[in-house]
Amino acid sequence: MPTLINELNSKFIKVTSMTVLISFYIVPLTGSPSISRYVGEVIHFLREKNIKFMLTPESTIIEARDVAEGLKIIAEAHEGIMSLGVKRMVTVIKIDDRRDKPLTLDIMKHKVDTILMDHI
């Protein structure tokens, strides 16, 4: 049976010189207001996979070669948390896919840092 990731891989045109940024957060519905344990598990997973990421107070942002690769990474993180015994979970995803020029976490951070330095 084809999976969503396989279908995405076959339908999307690969843009090898560009990068997509994908912001996501995973909320296990465990009854506890604290999700730090699960955030730690996701960060550990991203480091193990050598995926470039930025942790923010509200989400984790990853860099991926294309949308399909990013969704595969997030699906693996989602399944990893579910495998810890979580019975229900919500995962929210936001994709920034720019194809006219490179888009990376470093580029975005540098632009903001430059703007901030101009106002000091």
Biopython code that builds the backbone (N, CA, C, O; Angstrom):
import numpy as np
from Bio.PDB.StructureBuilder import StructureBuilder

atoms = [
    (1, "MET", "N", (0.847, -1.180, 0.000)),
    (1, "MET", "CA", (0.000, 0.000, 0.000)),
    (1, "MET", "C", (0.895, 1.247, 0.000)),
    (1, "MET", "O", (1.784, 1.356, 0.845)),
    (2, "PRO", "N", (0.682, 2.184, -0.923)),
    (2, "PRO", "CA", (1.522, 3.372, -0.967)),
    (2, "PRO", "C", (1.256, 4.271, 0.241)),
    (2, "PRO", "O", (0.117, 4.428, 0.682)),
    (3, "THR", "N", (2.320, 4.846, 0.754)),
    (3, "THR", "CA", (2.163, 5.771, 1.866)),
    (3, "THR", "C", (2.085, 7.184, 1.331)),
    (3, "THR", "O", (2.416, 7.445, 0.175)),
    (4, "LEU", "N", (1.639, 8.101, 2.192)),
    (4, "LEU", "CA", (1.553, 9.501, 1.800)),
    (4, "LEU", "C", (2.923, 10.023, 1.385)),
    (4, "LEU", "O", (3.030, 10.768, 0.410)),
    (5, "ILE", "N", (3.963, 9.645, 2.106)),
    (5, "ILE", "CA", (5.316, 10.114, 1.785)),
    (5, "ILE", "C", (5.736, 9.615, 0.406)),
    (5, "ILE", "O", (6.306, 10.382, -0.370)),
    (6, "ASN", "N", (5.470, 8.352, 0.081)),
    (6, "ASN", "CA", (5.818, 7.833, -1.241)),
    (6, "ASN", "C", (5.059, 8.566, -2.341)),
    (6, "ASN", "O", (5.614, 8.860, -3.399)),
    (7, "GLU", "N", (3.792, 8.856, -2.083)),
    (7, "GLU", "CA", (3.002, 9.598, -3.068)),
    (7, "GLU", "C", (3.565, 11.000, -3.258)),
    (7, "GLU", "O", (3.655, 11.487, -4.385)),
    (8, "LEU", "N", (3.947, 11.652, -2.157)),
    (8, "LEU", "CA", (4.527, 12.994, -2.252)),
    (8, "LEU", "C", (5.841, 12.957, -3.019)),
    (8, "LEU", "O", (6.098, 13.816, -3.862)),
    (9, "ASN", "N", (6.673, 11.960, -2.727)),
    (9, "ASN", "CA", (7.965, 11.852, -3.414)),
    (9, "ASN", "C", (7.774, 11.698, -4.913)),
    (9, "ASN", "O", (8.559, 12.237, -5.693)),
    (10, "SER", "N", (6.757, 10.980, -5.323)),
    (10, "SER", "CA", (6.569, 10.749, -6.756)),
    (10, "SER", "C", (5.905, 11.932, -7.459)),
    (10, "SER", "O", (6.026, 12.061, -8.678)),
    (11, "LYS", "N", (5.213, 12.791, -6.728)),
    (11, "LYS", "CA", (4.475, 13.888, -7.353)),
    (11, "LYS", "C", (5.218, 15.214, -7.364)),
    (11, "LYS", "O", (5.002, 16.037, -8.254)),
    (12, "PHE", "N", (6.095, 15.433, -6.381)),
    (12, "PHE", "CA", (6.775, 16.724, -6.307)),
    (12, "PHE", "C", (7.992, 16.759, -7.211)),
    (12, "PHE", "O", (8.724, 15.777, -7.335)),
    (13, "ILE", "N", (8.193, 17.904, -7.840)),
    (13, "ILE", "CA", (9.409, 18.121, -8.619)),
    (13, "ILE", "C", (10.502, 18.469, -7.633)),
    (13, "ILE", "O", (10.341, 19.379, -6.819)),
    (14, "LYS", "N", (11.593, 17.766, -7.696)),
    (14, "LYS", "CA", (12.699, 18.020, -6.780)),
    (14, "LYS", "C", (13.431, 19.284, -7.209)),
    (14, "LYS", "O", (13.762, 19.453, -8.383)),
    (15, "VAL", "N", (13.676, 20.157, -6.263)),
    (15, "VAL", "CA", (14.446, 21.370, -6.519)),
    (15, "VAL", "C", (15.707, 21.228, -5.683)),
    (15, "VAL", "O", (15.707, 21.530, -4.489)),
    (16, "THR", "N", (16.782, 20.768, -6.314)),
    (16, "THR", "CA", (17.963, 20.386, -5.558)),
    (16, "THR", "C", (18.770, 21.550, -5.015)),
    (16, "THR", "O", (19.503, 21.376, -4.042)),
    (17, "SER", "N", (18.662, 22.729, -5.607)),
    (17, "SER", "CA", (19.481, 23.840, -5.141)),
    (17, "SER", "C", (18.774, 24.686, -4.092)),
    (17, "SER", "O", (19.361, 25.649, -3.599)),
    (18, "MET", "N", (17.566, 24.369, -3.741)),
    (18, "MET", "CA", (16.809, 25.155, -2.773)),
    (18, "MET", "C", (16.540, 24.324, -1.525)),
    (18, "MET", "O", (16.715, 23.106, -1.511)),
    (19, "THR", "N", (16.116, 25.007, -0.498)),
    (19, "THR", "CA", (15.802, 24.382, 0.770)),
    (19, "THR", "C", (14.442, 24.882, 1.227)),
    (19, "THR", "O", (14.076, 26.028, 0.965)),
    (20, "VAL", "N", (13.697, 24.028, 1.905)),
    (20, "VAL", "CA", (12.455, 24.465, 2.516)),
    (20, "VAL", "C", (12.654, 24.504, 4.024)),
    (20, "VAL", "O", (13.411, 23.716, 4.591)),
    (21, "LEU", "N", (11.960, 25.437, 4.659)),
    (21, "LEU", "CA", (11.936, 25.513, 6.108)),
    (21, "LEU", "C", (10.570, 25.033, 6.543)),
    (21, "LEU", "O", (9.550, 25.470, 6.010)),
    (22, "ILE", "N", (10.550, 24.138, 7.510)),
    (22, "ILE", "CA", (9.278, 23.603, 7.988)),
    (22, "ILE", "C", (9.236, 23.737, 9.502)),
    (22, "ILE", "O", (10.077, 23.201, 10.223)),
    (23, "SER", "N", (8.238, 24.465, 9.953)),
    (23, "SER", "CA", (8.009, 24.656, 11.380)),
    (23, "SER", "C", (6.949, 23.649, 11.817)),
    (23, "SER", "O", (5.924, 23.489, 11.156)),
    (24, "PHE", "N", (7.202, 22.978, 12.931)),
    (24, "PHE", "CA", (6.206, 22.027, 13.415)),
    (24, "PHE", "C", (6.232, 21.954, 14.929)),
    (24, "PHE", "O", (7.237, 22.256, 15.574)),
    (25, "TYR", "N", (5.107, 21.546, 15.473)),
    (25, "TYR", "CA", (5.082, 21.213, 16.884)),
    (25, "TYR", "C", (4.182, 20.013, 17.089)),
    (25, "TYR", "O", (3.174, 19.821, 16.409)),
    (26, "ILE", "N", (4.592, 19.221, 18.052)),
    (26, "ILE", "CA", (3.905, 17.981, 18.371)),
    (26, "ILE", "C", (3.349, 18.136, 19.780)),
    (26, "ILE", "O", (4.087, 18.451, 20.714)),
    (27, "VAL", "N", (2.058, 17.916, 19.930)),
    (27, "VAL", "CA", (1.417, 18.051, 21.236)),
    (27, "VAL", "C", (0.782, 16.716, 21.627)),
    (27, "VAL", "O", (-0.311, 16.382, 21.170)),
    (28, "PRO", "N", (1.476, 15.962, 22.474)),
    (28, "PRO", "CA", (0.868, 14.728, 22.981)),
    (28, "PRO", "C", (-0.274, 15.084, 23.936)),
    (28, "PRO", "O", (-0.094, 15.907, 24.833)),
    (29, "LEU", "N", (-1.414, 14.487, 23.755)),
    (29, "LEU", "CA", (-2.566, 14.741, 24.618)),
    (29, "LEU", "C", (-2.551, 13.716, 25.748)),
    (29, "LEU", "O", (-3.277, 12.723, 25.731)),
    (30, "THR", "N", (-1.697, 13.997, 26.728)),
    (30, "THR", "CA", (-1.469, 13.035, 27.818)),
    (30, "THR", "C", (-2.177, 13.419, 29.104)),
    (30, "THR", "O", (-2.192, 12.638, 30.056)),
    (31, "GLY", "N", (-2.760, 14.602, 29.149)),
    (31, "GLY", "CA", (-3.378, 15.062, 30.384)),
    (31, "GLY", "C", (-2.442, 15.936, 31.199)),
    (31, "GLY", "O", (-2.881, 16.616, 32.127)),
    (32, "SER", "N", (-1.164, 15.928, 30.867)),
    (32, "SER", "CA", (-0.185, 16.758, 31.562)),
    (32, "SER", "C", (0.063, 18.034, 30.765)),
    (32, "SER", "O", (0.149, 17.984, 29.538)),
    (33, "PRO", "N", (0.181, 19.184, 31.447)),
    (33, "PRO", "CA", (0.458, 20.422, 30.714)),
    (33, "PRO", "C", (1.897, 20.505, 30.212)),
    (33, "PRO", "O", (2.201, 21.345, 29.365)),
    (34, "SER", "N", (2.785, 19.655, 30.715)),
    (34, "SER", "CA", (4.193, 19.706, 30.329)),
    (34, "SER", "C", (4.477, 18.764, 29.156)),
    (34, "SER", "O", (4.101, 17.592, 29.174)),
    (35, "ILE", "N", (5.153, 19.310, 28.133)),
    (35, "ILE", "CA", (5.538, 18.466, 26.996)),
    (35, "ILE", "C", (7.056, 18.470, 26.794)),
    (35, "ILE", "O", (7.543, 17.980, 25.775)),
    (36, "SER", "N", (7.817, 19.026, 27.770)),
    (36, "SER", "CA", (9.267, 19.138, 27.584)),
    (36, "SER", "C", (9.946, 17.795, 27.321)),
    (36, "SER", "O", (10.886, 17.724, 26.529)),
    (37, "ARG", "N", (9.487, 16.747, 27.965)),
    (37, "ARG", "CA", (10.077, 15.419, 27.725)),
    (37, "ARG", "C", (9.991, 15.060, 26.242)),
    (37, "ARG", "O", (10.944, 14.541, 25.661)),
    (38, "TYR", "N", (8.853, 15.340, 25.648)),
    (38, "TYR", "CA", (8.629, 14.991, 24.247)),
    (38, "TYR", "C", (9.417, 15.903, 23.311)),
    (38, "TYR", "O", (9.920, 15.455, 22.281)),
    (39, "VAL", "N", (9.523, 17.168, 23.666)),
    (39, "VAL", "CA", (10.351, 18.091, 22.883)),
    (39, "VAL", "C", (11.787, 17.588, 22.892)),
    (39, "VAL", "O", (12.447, 17.565, 21.852)),
    (40, "GLY", "N", (12.274, 17.183, 24.067)),
    (40, "GLY", "CA", (13.626, 16.636, 24.176)),
    (40, "GLY", "C", (13.829, 15.413, 23.291)),
    (40, "GLY", "O", (14.880, 15.260, 22.668)),
    (41, "GLU", "N", (12.830, 14.549, 23.236)),
    (41, "GLU", "CA", (12.916, 13.352, 22.382)),
    (41, "GLU", "C", (13.017, 13.740, 20.910)),
    (41, "GLU", "O", (13.801, 13.152, 20.166)),
    (42, "VAL", "N", (12.229, 14.727, 20.487)),
    (42, "VAL", "CA", (12.267, 15.171, 19.090)),
    (42, "VAL", "C", (13.634, 15.779, 18.772)),
    (42, "VAL", "O", (14.200, 15.500, 17.715)),
    (43, "ILE", "N", (14.169, 16.604, 19.671)),
    (43, "ILE", "CA", (15.477, 17.224, 19.445)),
    (43, "ILE", "C", (16.558, 16.153, 19.363)),
    (43, "ILE", "O", (17.436, 16.221, 18.503)),
    (44, "HIS", "N", (16.500, 15.176, 20.244)),
    (44, "HIS", "CA", (17.460, 14.064, 20.196)),
    (44, "HIS", "C", (17.385, 13.349, 18.844)),
    (44, "HIS", "O", (18.415, 13.038, 18.247)),
    (45, "PHE", "N", (16.172, 13.092, 18.365)),
    (45, "PHE", "CA", (15.963, 12.444, 17.064)),
    (45, "PHE", "C", (16.580, 13.280, 15.935)),
    (45, "PHE", "O", (17.281, 12.744, 15.077)),
    (46, "LEU", "N", (16.316, 14.601, 15.938)),
    (46, "LEU", "CA", (16.848, 15.467, 14.877)),
    (46, "LEU", "C", (18.371, 15.482, 14.892)),
    (46, "LEU", "O", (19.004, 15.460, 13.836)),
    (47, "ARG", "N", (18.960, 15.518, 16.082)),
    (47, "ARG", "CA", (20.429, 15.486, 16.185)),
    (47, "ARG", "C", (20.991, 14.165, 15.680)),
    (47, "ARG", "O", (21.994, 14.143, 14.966)),
    (48, "GLU", "N", (20.345, 13.070, 16.050)),
    (48, "GLU", "CA", (20.793, 11.747, 15.570)),
    (48, "GLU", "C", (20.771, 11.669, 14.047)),
    (48, "GLU", "O", (21.654, 11.064, 13.440)),
    (49, "LYS", "N", (19.764, 12.280, 13.431)),
    (49, "LYS", "CA", (19.615, 12.255, 11.976)),
    (49, "LYS", "C", (20.433, 13.352, 11.285)),
    (49, "LYS", "O", (20.425, 13.463, 10.059)),
    (50, "ASN", "N", (21.140, 14.164, 12.090)),
    (50, "ASN", "CA", (21.959, 15.264, 11.558)),
    (50, "ASN", "C", (21.127, 16.245, 10.733)),
    (50, "ASN", "O", (21.527, 16.667, 9.648)),
    (51, "ILE", "N", (19.963, 16.595, 11.275)),
    (51, "ILE", "CA", (19.056, 17.515, 10.595)),
    (51, "ILE", "C", (19.244, 18.903, 11.202)),
    (51, "ILE", "O", (19.213, 19.068, 12.421)),
    (52, "LYS", "N", (19.435, 19.884, 10.350)),
    (52, "LYS", "CA", (19.598, 21.251, 10.828)),
    (52, "LYS", "C", (18.249, 21.746, 11.335)),
    (52, "LYS", "O", (17.237, 21.634, 10.645)),
    (53, "PHE", "N", (18.246, 22.300, 12.558)),
    (53, "PHE", "CA", (17.000, 22.753, 13.162)),
    (53, "PHE", "C", (17.237, 23.961, 14.054)),
    (53, "PHE", "O", (18.365, 24.276, 14.431)),
    (54, "MET", "N", (16.133, 24.626, 14.378)),
    (54, "MET", "CA", (16.143, 25.708, 15.354)),
    (54, "MET", "C", (14.950, 25.480, 16.277)),
    (54, "MET", "O", (13.813, 25.355, 15.822)),
    (55, "LEU", "N", (15.222, 25.428, 17.568)),
    (55, "LEU", "CA", (14.160, 25.278, 18.553)),
    (55, "LEU", "C", (13.707, 26.664, 18.990)),
    (55, "LEU", "O", (14.533, 27.501, 19.356)),
    (56, "THR", "N", (12.413, 26.912, 18.955)),
    (56, "THR", "CA", (11.846, 28.174, 19.426)),
    (56, "THR", "C", (10.882, 27.847, 20.570)),
    (56, "THR", "O", (10.563, 26.677, 20.780)),
    (57, "PRO", "N", (10.418, 28.843, 21.304)),
    (57, "PRO", "CA", (9.479, 28.550, 22.393)),
    (57, "PRO", "C", (8.170, 27.909, 21.928)),
    (57, "PRO", "O", (7.505, 27.231, 22.712)),
    (58, "GLU", "N", (7.793, 28.114, 20.667)),
    (58, "GLU", "CA", (6.508, 27.614, 20.185)),
    (58, "GLU", "C", (6.590, 26.478, 19.178)),
    (58, "GLU", "O", (5.586, 25.816, 18.916)),
    (59, "SER", "N", (7.775, 26.237, 18.604)),
    (59, "SER", "CA", (7.877, 25.183, 17.592)),
    (59, "SER", "C", (9.343, 24.837, 17.345)),
    (59, "SER", "O", (10.253, 25.445, 17.908)),
    (60, "THR", "N", (9.535, 23.858, 16.500)),
    (60, "THR", "CA", (10.862, 23.496, 16.012)),
    (60, "THR", "C", (10.844, 23.729, 14.510)),
    (60, "THR", "O", (9.892, 23.346, 13.829)),
    (61, "ILE", "N", (11.898, 24.358, 13.992)),
    (61, "ILE", "CA", (11.995, 24.629, 12.557)),
    (61, "ILE", "C", (13.125, 23.773, 12.013)),
    (61, "ILE", "O", (14.229, 23.769, 12.558)),
    (62, "ILE", "N", (12.846, 23.047, 10.935)),
    (62, "ILE", "CA", (13.872, 22.223, 10.303)),
    (62, "ILE", "C", (14.127, 22.712, 8.886)),
    (62, "ILE", "O", (13.275, 23.346, 8.264)),
    (63, "GLU", "N", (15.325, 22.401, 8.388)),
    (63, "GLU", "CA", (15.651, 22.604, 6.973)),
    (63, "GLU", "C", (15.567, 21.254, 6.295)),
    (63, "GLU", "O", (16.004, 20.242, 6.844)),
    (64, "ALA", "N", (15.004, 21.243, 5.098)),
    (64, "ALA", "CA", (14.944, 20.011, 4.306)),
    (64, "ALA", "C", (15.183, 20.369, 2.842)),
    (64, "ALA", "O", (14.982, 21.514, 2.437)),
    (65, "ARG", "N", (15.611, 19.387, 2.051)),
    (65, "ARG", "CA", (15.854, 19.630, 0.621)),
    (65, "ARG", "C", (14.573, 19.969, -0.115)),
    (65, "ARG", "O", (14.578, 20.770, -1.050)),
    (66, "ASP", "N", (13.472, 19.356, 0.311)),
    (66, "ASP", "CA", (12.184, 19.578, -0.339)),
    (66, "ASP", "C", (11.070, 19.231, 0.641)),
    (66, "ASP", "O", (11.322, 18.739, 1.741)),
    (67, "VAL", "N", (9.854, 19.491, 0.231)),
    (67, "VAL", "CA", (8.703, 19.273, 1.099)),
    (67, "VAL", "C", (8.592, 17.801, 1.494)),
    (67, "VAL", "O", (8.358, 17.490, 2.662)),
    (68, "ALA", "N", (8.755, 16.906, 0.541)),
    (68, "ALA", "CA", (8.601, 15.478, 0.830)),
    (68, "ALA", "C", (9.605, 15.020, 1.884)),
    (68, "ALA", "O", (9.247, 14.274, 2.795)),
    (69, "GLU", "N", (10.864, 15.463, 1.767)),
    (69, "GLU", "CA", (11.862, 15.078, 2.762)),
    (69, "GLU", "C", (11.484, 15.624, 4.141)),
    (69, "GLU", "O", (11.593, 14.917, 5.143)),
    (70, "GLY", "N", (11.041, 16.877, 4.189)),
    (70, "GLY", "CA", (10.650, 17.477, 5.465)),
    (70, "GLY", "C", (9.483, 16.752, 6.111)),
    (70, "GLY", "O", (9.486, 16.511, 7.318)),
    (71, "LEU", "N", (8.491, 16.406, 5.315)),
    (71, "LEU", "CA", (7.339, 15.688, 5.858)),
    (71, "LEU", "C", (7.730, 14.295, 6.342)),
    (71, "LEU", "O", (7.176, 13.797, 7.322)),
    (72, "LYS", "N", (8.670, 13.675, 5.666)),
    (72, "LYS", "CA", (9.156, 12.356, 6.112)),
    (72, "LYS", "C", (9.829, 12.474, 7.479)),
    (72, "LYS", "O", (9.606, 11.643, 8.359)),
    (73, "ILE", "N", (10.645, 13.502, 7.651)),
    (73, "ILE", "CA", (11.318, 13.727, 8.933)),
    (73, "ILE", "C", (10.280, 13.931, 10.039)),
    (73, "ILE", "O", (10.380, 13.338, 11.113)),
    (74, "ILE", "N", (9.293, 14.769, 9.763)),
    (74, "ILE", "CA", (8.268, 15.053, 10.769)),
    (74, "ILE", "C", (7.438, 13.809, 11.065)),
    (74, "ILE", "O", (7.080, 13.564, 12.218)),
    (75, "ALA", "N", (7.129, 13.023, 10.039)),
    (75, "ALA", "CA", (6.378, 11.775, 10.248)),
    (75, "ALA", "C", (7.164, 10.829, 11.152)),
    (75, "ALA", "O", (6.587, 10.183, 12.027)),
    (76, "GLU", "N", (8.477, 10.747, 10.944)),
    (76, "GLU", "CA", (9.310, 9.887, 11.796)),
    (76, "GLU", "C", (9.325, 10.396, 13.240)),
    (76, "GLU", "O", (9.255, 9.603, 14.178)),
    (77, "ALA", "N", (9.415, 11.713, 13.418)),
    (77, "ALA", "CA", (9.384, 12.287, 14.769)),
    (77, "ALA", "C", (8.031, 12.002, 15.428)),
    (77, "ALA", "O", (7.967, 11.631, 16.601)),
    (78, "HIS", "N", (6.966, 12.177, 14.667)),
    (78, "HIS", "CA", (5.606, 11.916, 15.163)),
    (78, "HIS", "C", (5.479, 10.465, 15.629)),
    (78, "HIS", "O", (5.007, 10.199, 16.735)),
    (79, "GLU", "N", (5.902, 9.534, 14.780)),
    (79, "GLU", "CA", (5.812, 8.106, 15.126)),
    (79, "GLU", "C", (6.691, 7.772, 16.328)),
    (79, "GLU", "O", (6.336, 6.931, 17.154)),
    (80, "GLY", "N", (7.852, 8.444, 16.417)),
    (80, "GLY", "CA", (8.736, 8.214, 17.566)),
    (80, "GLY", "C", (8.067, 8.576, 18.875)),
    (80, "GLY", "O", (8.201, 7.852, 19.862)),
    (81, "ILE", "N", (7.354, 9.678, 18.897)),
    (81, "ILE", "CA", (6.645, 10.079, 20.119)),
    (81, "ILE", "C", (5.476, 9.137, 20.398)),
    (81, "ILE", "O", (5.235, 8.767, 21.547)),
    (82, "MET", "N", (4.759, 8.753, 19.361)),
    (82, "MET", "CA", (3.649, 7.807, 19.553)),
    (82, "MET", "C", (4.159, 6.486, 20.125)),
    (82, "MET", "O", (3.467, 5.837, 20.910)),
    (83, "SER", "N", (5.371, 6.090, 19.730)),
    (83, "SER", "CA", (5.928, 4.816, 20.208)),
    (83, "SER", "C", (6.264, 4.839, 21.698)),
    (83, "SER", "O", (6.557, 3.796, 22.281)),
    (84, "LEU", "N", (6.224, 6.019, 22.316)),
    (84, "LEU", "CA", (6.476, 6.132, 23.754)),
    (84, "LEU", "C", (5.227, 5.832, 24.577)),
    (84, "LEU", "O", (5.234, 5.961, 25.801)),
    (85, "GLY", "N", (4.165, 5.434, 23.899)),
    (85, "GLY", "CA", (2.940, 5.073, 24.601)),
    (85, "GLY", "C", (1.873, 6.150, 24.579)),
    (85, "GLY", "O", (0.839, 6.011, 25.233)),
    (86, "VAL", "N", (2.110, 7.220, 23.836)),
    (86, "VAL", "CA", (1.111, 8.276, 23.717)),
    (86, "VAL", "C", (-0.083, 7.717, 22.943)),
    (86, "VAL", "O", (0.086, 7.086, 21.900)),
    (87, "LYS", "N", (-1.271, 7.949, 23.454)),
    (87, "LYS", "CA", (-2.476, 7.410, 22.818)),
    (87, "LYS", "C", (-3.082, 8.359, 21.784)),
    (87, "LYS", "O", (-3.745, 7.919, 20.845)),
    (88, "ARG", "N", (-2.853, 9.669, 21.960)),
    (88, "ARG", "CA", (-3.394, 10.657, 21.018)),
    (88, "ARG", "C", (-2.448, 11.838, 20.970)),
    (88, "ARG", "O", (-1.880, 12.245, 21.983)),
    (89, "MET", "N", (-2.287, 12.388, 19.755)),
    (89, "MET", "CA", (-1.351, 13.482, 19.586)),
    (89, "MET", "C", (-1.786, 14.348, 18.409)),
    (89, "MET", "O", (-2.374, 13.868, 17.439)),
    (90, "VAL", "N", (-1.479, 15.638, 18.524)),
    (90, "VAL", "CA", (-1.734, 16.581, 17.442)),
    (90, "VAL", "C", (-0.394, 17.105, 16.965)),
    (90, "VAL", "O", (0.424, 17.549, 17.770)),
    (91, "THR", "N", (-0.162, 17.055, 15.652)),
    (91, "THR", "CA", (1.058, 17.605, 15.062)),
    (91, "THR", "C", (0.642, 18.690, 14.080)),
    (91, "THR", "O", (-0.175, 18.458, 13.189)),
    (92, "VAL", "N", (1.215, 19.878, 14.256)),
    (92, "VAL", "CA", (0.895, 21.032, 13.416)),
    (92, "VAL", "C", (2.135, 21.384, 12.597)),
    (92, "VAL", "O", (3.242, 21.440, 13.132)),
    (93, "ILE", "N", (1.944, 21.622, 11.289)),
    (93, "ILE", "CA", (3.058, 21.845, 10.371)),
    (93, "ILE", "C", (2.826, 23.112, 9.559)),
    (93, "ILE", "O", (1.719, 23.362, 9.082)),
    (94, "LYS", "N", (3.895, 23.920, 9.403)),
    (94, "LYS", "CA", (3.853, 25.116, 8.540)),
    (94, "LYS", "C", (5.076, 25.048, 7.619)),
    (94, "LYS", "O", (6.201, 24.891, 8.095)),
    (95, "ILE", "N", (4.864, 25.165, 6.320)),
    (95, "ILE", "CA", (5.925, 25.009, 5.323)),
    (95, "ILE", "C", (6.229, 26.345, 4.658)),
    (95, "ILE", "O", (5.325, 27.038, 4.192)),
    (96, "ASP", "N", (7.518, 26.700, 4.618)),
    (96, "ASP", "CA", (7.986, 27.888, 3.891)),
    (96, "ASP", "C", (8.836, 27.374, 2.732)),
    (96, "ASP", "O", (9.983, 26.971, 2.927)),
    (97, "ASP", "N", (8.273, 27.390, 1.535)),
    (97, "ASP", "CA", (8.906, 26.805, 0.348)),
    (97, "ASP", "C", (9.148, 27.918, -0.672)),
    (97, "ASP", "O", (8.239, 28.299, -1.410)),
    (98, "ARG", "N", (10.361, 28.431, -0.707)),
    (98, "ARG", "CA", (10.701, 29.505, -1.638)),
    (98, "ARG", "C", (11.602, 28.942, -2.726)),
    (98, "ARG", "O", (12.598, 28.284, -2.427)),
    (99, "ARG", "N", (11.266, 29.193, -3.979)),
    (99, "ARG", "CA", (12.016, 28.578, -5.070)),
    (99, "ARG", "C", (12.752, 29.564, -5.952)),
    (99, "ARG", "O", (13.390, 29.157, -6.923)),
    (100, "ASP", "N", (12.683, 30.861, -5.639)),
    (100, "ASP", "CA", (13.389, 31.832, -6.475)),
    (100, "ASP", "C", (14.779, 32.174, -5.946)),
    (100, "ASP", "O", (15.600, 32.721, -6.682)),
    (101, "LYS", "N", (15.052, 31.859, -4.686)),
    (101, "LYS", "CA", (16.378, 32.082, -4.108)),
    (101, "LYS", "C", (16.534, 31.190, -2.878)),
    (101, "LYS", "O", (15.546, 30.724, -2.310)),
    (102, "PRO", "N", (17.773, 30.958, -2.478)),
    (102, "PRO", "CA", (17.998, 30.058, -1.334)),
    (102, "PRO", "C", (17.323, 30.559, -0.052)),
    (102, "PRO", "O", (17.234, 31.761, 0.199)),
    (103, "LEU", "N", (16.858, 29.611, 0.738)),
    (103, "LEU", "CA", (16.189, 29.896, 1.996)),
    (103, "LEU", "C", (16.707, 28.909, 3.037)),
    (103, "LEU", "O", (16.416, 27.714, 2.968)),
    (104, "THR", "N", (17.470, 29.411, 3.995)),
    (104, "THR", "CA", (17.980, 28.548, 5.055)),
    (104, "THR", "C", (17.782, 29.243, 6.394)),
    (104, "THR", "O", (17.507, 30.442, 6.448)),
    (105, "LEU", "N", (17.922, 28.491, 7.459)),
    (105, "LEU", "CA", (17.827, 29.076, 8.792)),
    (105, "LEU", "C", (18.893, 30.149, 8.981)),
    (105, "LEU", "O", (18.621, 31.208, 9.546)),
    (106, "ASP", "N", (20.117, 29.874, 8.504)),
    (106, "ASP", "CA", (21.208, 30.837, 8.655)),
    (106, "ASP", "C", (20.925, 32.130, 7.899)),
    (106, "ASP", "O", (21.179, 33.217, 8.417)),
    (107, "ILE", "N", (20.404, 32.022, 6.688)),
    (107, "ILE", "CA", (20.080, 33.214, 5.890)),
    (107, "ILE", "C", (19.006, 34.037, 6.600)),
    (107, "ILE", "O", (19.134, 35.255, 6.728)),
    (108, "MET", "N", (17.951, 33.369, 7.059)),
    (108, "MET", "CA", (16.866, 34.084, 7.731)),
    (108, "MET", "C", (17.360, 34.767, 9.010)),
    (108, "MET", "O", (17.010, 35.917, 9.276)),
    (109, "LYS", "N", (18.168, 34.064, 9.794)),
    (109, "LYS", "CA", (18.697, 34.636, 11.039)),
    (109, "LYS", "C", (19.615, 35.811, 10.739)),
    (109, "LYS", "O", (19.556, 36.833, 11.423)),
    (110, "HIS", "N", (20.462, 35.679, 9.724)),
    (110, "HIS", "CA", (21.386, 36.755, 9.358)),
    (110, "HIS", "C", (20.622, 38.018, 8.941)),
    (110, "HIS", "O", (21.002, 39.128, 9.314)),
    (111, "LYS", "N", (19.558, 37.848, 8.176)),
    (111, "LYS", "CA", (18.761, 39.007, 7.746)),
    (111, "LYS", "C", (18.187, 39.762, 8.946)),
    (111, "LYS", "O", (18.237, 40.991, 8.998)),
    (112, "VAL", "N", (17.650, 39.023, 9.896)),
    (112, "VAL", "CA", (17.075, 39.662, 11.081)),
    (112, "VAL", "C", (18.177, 40.310, 11.922)),
    (112, "VAL", "O", (18.012, 41.432, 12.402)),
    (113, "ASP", "N", (19.299, 39.607, 12.100)),
    (113, "ASP", "CA", (20.422, 40.180, 12.862)),
    (113, "ASP", "C", (20.914, 41.476, 12.227)),
    (113, "ASP", "O", (21.229, 42.432, 12.935)),
    (114, "THR", "N", (20.981, 41.513, 10.903)),
    (114, "THR", "CA", (21.419, 42.726, 10.188)),
    (114, "THR", "C", (20.455, 43.869, 10.433)),
    (114, "THR", "O", (20.880, 44.995, 10.687)),
    (115, "ILE", "N", (19.184, 43.598, 10.361)),
    (115, "ILE", "CA", (18.178, 44.632, 10.619)),
    (115, "ILE", "C", (18.306, 45.156, 12.047)),
    (115, "ILE", "O", (18.245, 46.363, 12.281)),
    (116, "LEU", "N", (18.482, 44.246, 12.992)),
    (116, "LEU", "CA", (18.617, 44.646, 14.391)),
    (116, "LEU", "C", (19.875, 45.490, 14.614)),
    (116, "LEU", "O", (19.842, 46.461, 15.371)),
    (117, "MET", "N", (20.975, 45.127, 13.964)),
    (117, "MET", "CA", (22.232, 45.876, 14.117)),
    (117, "MET", "C", (22.083, 47.286, 13.535)),
    (117, "MET", "O", (22.680, 48.229, 14.054)),
    (118, "ASP", "N", (21.308, 47.438, 12.483)),
    (118, "ASP", "CA", (21.082, 48.750, 11.875)),
    (118, "ASP", "C", (20.285, 49.667, 12.795)),
    (118, "ASP", "O", (20.303, 50.884, 12.607)),
    (119, "HIS", "N", (19.599, 49.124, 13.769)),
    (119, "HIS", "CA", (18.772, 49.928, 14.664)),
    (119, "HIS", "C", (19.409, 50.141, 16.030)),
    (119, "HIS", "O", (18.758, 50.637, 16.950)),
    (120, "ILE", "N", (20.647, 49.776, 16.165)),
    (120, "ILE", "CA", (21.349, 49.975, 17.453)),
    (120, "ILE", "C", (22.074, 51.295, 17.449)),
    (120, "ILE", "O", (22.721, 51.647, 18.436)),
]
sb = StructureBuilder()
sb.init_structure("model")
sb.init_model(0)
sb.init_chain("A")
sb.init_seg("    ")
for serial, (resi, resn, name, xyz) in enumerate(atoms, 1):
    if name == "N":
        sb.init_residue(resn, " ", resi, " ")
    sb.init_atom(name, np.array(xyz, "f"), 0.0, 1.0, " ", f" {name:<3s}", serial, name[0])
structure = sb.get_structure()
